[in-house]
Amino acid sequence: MISGAVEELLRYDSSVQLTGRTALVDAEVAGHRIKTGDQVVTIVGAANRDPAAYNNPEALDVTRQNIKPLSFGGGIHHCLGAQLARIEGTEAFTELLGRLPALELDDPVNAKWKPTITLRGLLALPGDW
């Protein structure tokens, strides 16, 4: 179940929230015209919560099936370290739960986050066991 939980965590709160791209062809997206060469910003965090792709996308559900987060990009822009990050996440949670099976977070709703818009990360997430 841990590898599925890692995928859901990547979908629910990706460390990369936005990225920029240059349009290679003219396009229309949601009624907005984009010309070749225009700079666009893609909001990965919003794409991962698309209600057309996921039922109840605002809920964290570690039992969710068929998760395909865009957290590591896609196509020629897919992160080379994506598989390593997934392995690290799986190993970290496996060890954490194995060593501290009674771990409970003190106040997960009020976690302390780094003050940045592009690369999210925690500063502190206190817990007890």
C-alpha positions as CSV (number, residue, x, y, z in Angstrom):
1,M,0.0,0.0,0.0
2,I,3.0,2.3,0.6
3,S,3.9,2.7,-3.1
4,G,0.2,3.7,-3.9
5,A,0.3,6.2,-1.0
6,V,3.5,7.7,-2.4
7,E,1.7,8.2,-5.8
8,E,-1.3,9.8,-4.0
9,L,1.0,12.1,-2.0
10,L,2.7,13.2,-5.2
11,R,-0.7,13.9,-6.7
12,Y,-2.2,15.6,-3.7
13,D,0.7,17.9,-2.9
14,S,3.5,17.9,-5.5
15,S,6.8,19.5,-4.5
16,V,6.8,21.2,-8.0
17,Q,3.7,23.4,-8.2
18,L,4.4,25.3,-11.4
19,T,6.6,25.3,-14.4
20,G,7.1,27.5,-17.5
21,R,7.0,26.4,-21.2
22,T,7.3,28.0,-24.6
23,A,4.5,27.3,-27.1
24,L,5.9,25.5,-30.1
25,V,2.6,25.8,-32.1
26,D,-0.4,28.0,-32.2
27,A,-3.1,26.6,-29.9
28,E,-6.3,27.4,-28.1
29,V,-6.8,26.4,-24.5
30,A,-10.1,27.0,-22.7
31,G,-11.0,29.8,-25.1
32,H,-7.6,31.5,-24.9
33,R,-5.4,31.8,-27.9
34,I,-1.7,30.9,-27.5
35,K,0.7,31.8,-30.3
36,T,3.9,30.1,-31.2
37,G,6.7,31.5,-29.0
38,D,4.3,32.6,-26.2
39,Q,5.5,31.9,-22.7
40,V,3.0,29.9,-20.6
41,V,2.9,28.8,-17.0
42,T,1.6,25.4,-16.2
43,I,0.2,24.9,-12.7
44,V,1.1,21.3,-11.9
45,G,-0.7,21.4,-8.5
46,A,-4.0,22.3,-10.2
47,A,-3.6,19.6,-12.9
48,N,-3.1,17.0,-10.3
49,R,-6.4,18.0,-8.8
50,D,-8.4,18.0,-12.0
51,P,-11.9,16.7,-11.3
52,A,-12.1,15.3,-14.8
53,A,-9.2,13.0,-13.9
54,Y,-9.9,12.2,-10.3
55,N,-13.0,11.7,-8.2
56,N,-13.0,13.9,-5.1
57,P,-9.6,15.4,-6.1
58,E,-9.4,17.6,-3.0
59,A,-9.3,14.6,-0.7
60,L,-6.1,12.7,0.2
61,D,-6.9,9.1,-0.3
62,V,-4.0,6.7,-0.1
63,T,-6.3,3.9,-1.4
64,R,-7.0,5.8,-4.6
65,Q,-6.4,3.7,-7.8
66,N,-5.0,4.6,-11.2
67,I,-3.1,7.7,-10.1
68,K,-1.0,9.4,-12.7
69,P,0.4,12.5,-11.2
70,L,2.0,15.1,-13.3
71,S,4.4,16.0,-10.5
72,F,7.5,15.0,-12.5
73,G,6.4,16.5,-15.8
74,G,5.9,14.5,-18.9
75,G,7.2,13.7,-22.4
76,I,10.6,15.2,-23.1
77,H,10.3,17.2,-19.9
78,H,9.8,14.2,-17.6
79,C,12.2,14.3,-14.6
80,L,15.1,11.9,-14.9
81,G,15.0,11.4,-11.1
82,A,11.3,10.5,-10.9
83,Q,11.8,6.8,-10.4
84,L,14.6,7.4,-7.8
85,A,12.3,9.8,-5.9
86,R,9.5,7.2,-5.9
87,I,11.9,4.5,-4.6
88,E,13.2,6.9,-1.9
89,G,9.7,7.8,-0.8
90,T,8.7,4.1,-0.6
91,E,11.8,3.2,1.4
92,A,11.4,6.2,3.7
93,F,7.8,5.4,4.6
94,T,8.5,1.7,4.9
95,E,11.3,2.4,7.4
96,L,9.4,5.1,9.2
97,L,6.3,2.9,9.8
98,G,8.5,-0.1,10.6
99,R,10.5,1.8,13.3
100,L,7.7,4.0,14.6
101,P,4.4,2.1,14.1
102,A,2.6,4.3,16.7
103,L,3.7,7.6,15.0
104,E,1.0,10.3,15.0
105,L,1.4,13.8,13.7
106,D,0.8,16.6,16.3
107,D,-1.0,19.1,14.0
108,P,-0.8,18.1,10.3
109,V,-3.3,20.9,9.3
110,N,-0.9,23.6,10.5
111,A,2.4,22.1,9.2
112,K,5.2,24.6,8.6
113,W,6.1,25.0,4.9
114,K,9.0,26.7,3.2
115,P,8.0,30.2,2.0
116,T,8.3,29.5,-1.7
117,I,5.8,29.2,-4.6
118,T,7.7,26.9,-7.0
119,L,9.3,24.1,-4.9
120,R,7.2,23.2,-1.9
121,G,8.7,21.5,1.1
122,L,8.2,21.2,4.9
123,L,10.1,23.1,7.4
124,A,8.6,21.1,10.3
125,L,6.0,18.4,10.9
126,P,6.1,17.5,14.6
127,G,4.9,14.1,15.7
128,D,4.8,11.8,18.7
129,W,5.2,8.0,19.1
